[in-house]
């Protein structure tokens, strides 16, 4: 296909008396292919981002602006969230059933993350601290590692209290993490540009959203960007906690 594109460009710049219609006619199938590729890209970018998935579920989206809600969720939407089976930082089995009875703020990241993850975790912690005590009792703070190779139970138990004693850290096998990430539409991958050093250090690229889940443990009520102000997250929880 690239050879055909080069040929088209060459025809264009060596055009002597030929009509543009003739050139397009000679390469109509290539032009059609380009149009289809562009259409597919536009459809993908419109329909398969976390924001668009949430909008299609009717969920709340909050980011940099101090506006807690951009809509209301469709009841029982399964688009973001679902079943999973991991282990807590206390080395106990933990599934979506353990989220039941409380609202849950869930964040996917890794403890070696230099900036994005700490920002998101701090925002969650501050929002939680600002909630009335009776609402705090109704909220789970959950951190799911996307780096189970390094983030075992002991590391999570050591790291998360630096943000809040209320955090539940979750880890498990690579396949279990991958399965939960897929259910929550979370992207993550090892940064191939970062060479392993003598200590085995590396970074991961990952999507960075804080998900608000309903008290059934599987229904998504909305999500926030990791840099959302803590008061936006707090108000987002309160609008459901006091319904």
N, C-alpha and C positions, 0 to 999 in steps of 0.2 A: 504493500500500500504506500509506503514512504517513497518507493521508486516512482510510483504513479504521481504522487504529489510533486516530486522534483521535476517530473516531465511536464506537469501542468505549468509550474512556475517558469520553466524554461521556454515553453510555448508562449507564455504571456510576454516575456521580455524579448522574444525574437519575433513577435507578432508583426507581420508585414502584409497588410492588406486583408488579413483574415478577420472575420467578424468574431466578436466575443461569443455570439451564439454558436458559431461553428466549433470554437474551442470547448465550450461547455458541452456541446453535443458529442464531441469526441470522448469526453471524459465524464459522461453523465453518471455512470455507475459509481465512480469515485466520489463525485459531488454528493450523490445520494447517501453514500456511506458516511461521509463527513457530517451530513445533516443528521443522520440517525445517531451517530456518536454524540453529537452536541445535545440532541434531545434526551438521550439516555443519561448524560451527565447532569442536565438540568433536573430531570426527574429524580435522580439519586440525591442530588444536593437538596432538593425540596422536601423529599419524603423520608429520608433515612438519616437525619441528624437527630440527636437527643431532643433538641428543641421542637422539631417538627413532629416527632413521635408524641411528645407530651401535648402539643397543641391538638393533635388528632384525638388524643384521649380526653381533651377538654381540661387539661391540668393547669395548675398554677405555675407560672414561671417568674422567678425573681432574680435580678442580677445586680448591676451597678446602681440602678435607680432605686429610690425609696418608694417603690410601688409593690406591695406585697402580692397582688394578684392580678393576673391578666386573663382571668376566666375561671370557670369552675369545672371540676372534674366530672367526667361521665361516670356514674356510679358503677363500681365493680370492674373498672377497666383493667384488663390483664396485660396491656401493652408493655409496661415497665414493671418488673417484679415477678416473683414466682417462687417455686420450691427450691430449696438448697439444703445441703448437708455438710457442715463444716465442724470445726472445734473452736471453743472459746479460749481466751488467754489463760483460763483456769484448767485447760486440758479436758473440758467436758464437751460431749457432743452437743451441737447447737444447730437447730433447723429453723425454718420459717415458723414452726409451731411455737418456738420460744419467744417470738416477737408478739404473739397474740395477747390482747388485753391492754396494750399500750401503743401509742404512736411511736414511730421510729424514725430517727434521722440517721441515714446510712451513707457512709463515704467510702469510696474505693481508692486506695493509694498504697504507699510503702514507706517504711520508717526511715529509709535512707534518702528520701526525697528532700532536696535542699530548700525548697521554698513554697511550692504550690500546695503540697499536702499540709505543712504546718499552718499555712494561711487558712485552709478549709477547716482543719481541726480546731484551730483557735476560734474561728467564727462560730462553729457548733458549740464549743465550750462556753463562749461568752453568751450566746443566745440562751443556752440551757440555764446558765447562772442567773439570767435576768427573768426567767419564768417564775411565776408565783409557786410557792412550795407545793401547793396542791396539784399544779400542772406538772411540775417536775416528776412527781410520782407516776404520771401517766406517760412518760417519754423514755424511750431507749436511745442511748447514744451508741452507734455501732460503727466500728472501723473494720473494713474488710481489706486484707492485704492482697495485692496483686503480685507479690514477691514472696511466695511461700518458701522459696529456696533459702532465704535468709531470715524472714520474719516468722520465727517459730513462736510457741506460746510464751516462753520465758522473755523473749525480746519485746513482744507486745505488752506483757505484764509490766515490764520495766519502763517502756516508752510512753504509753498512753496516759498514765497518771500525771505526767507533766502538763497535760492539757486539762484533764478532768478525771476525778476518781470514778465518775459515773460511766466511763467508756467501757464498752464490751469489744474486745479485739477478737477477730475471727481469722482463722487460717485453716489450711488443709492441704490436700494433694493438689498438684497442678491441674488435674482434670476437674476436681471439685470446684476450684476457684474459677476455672474457665467456664464451667457450666453456670455458676451463679452470675458471672460477669455477662454472659450471653443473655440471661434472663433479664438483667437490668440494663441491657444495651450499653455496656461499658467496654470501651476499647483500651487495650494495653499491649505493649510489645517492648522487648528489650531494645534499647538504643544501640543499634549496630555501629554507630559512629564512635561510641565510647569503648575503647580497647580495655580489656581486663588488665588491671595492674597486678602487682605481686600479692596484694591483699584480696584480689577477686572483686574489687569494687566495680560497679556498673550502675547505669541509670535506666529507668523505664519511661517510655512515653505513655501517657494514659489520659483518658478523658477525666474531667474533674468536676463532678456535680455532687451536690448533697441532696439525697432523695428523702422525701417525706412519705412514709408509708402509713396506711391506715391501721386500725387496731386489729384487723384480721390477719396482719402479717404478710399479705400478698398483694394488696391493692395500693397502687401508687396514687397519692394525692397531689403530687407535684415535685418540683425540684428547684434548687437554687444553684447559681454559679458559686464556685469556691470563694470568689472575692466579694460575695454579697455581704453587705453590712450585717452585723449580728442582730440588729433590731428588726431588719427585714425578715430574717429567719425566725426570730422570736414571734413576730406578728403573724407570720405564716402558720406557725404551730397554734397560736392562740385562736385564730379564726376557726379552727376545727375543734380544738379542745373545749371551747365554750359554746358549741352548737347546741 
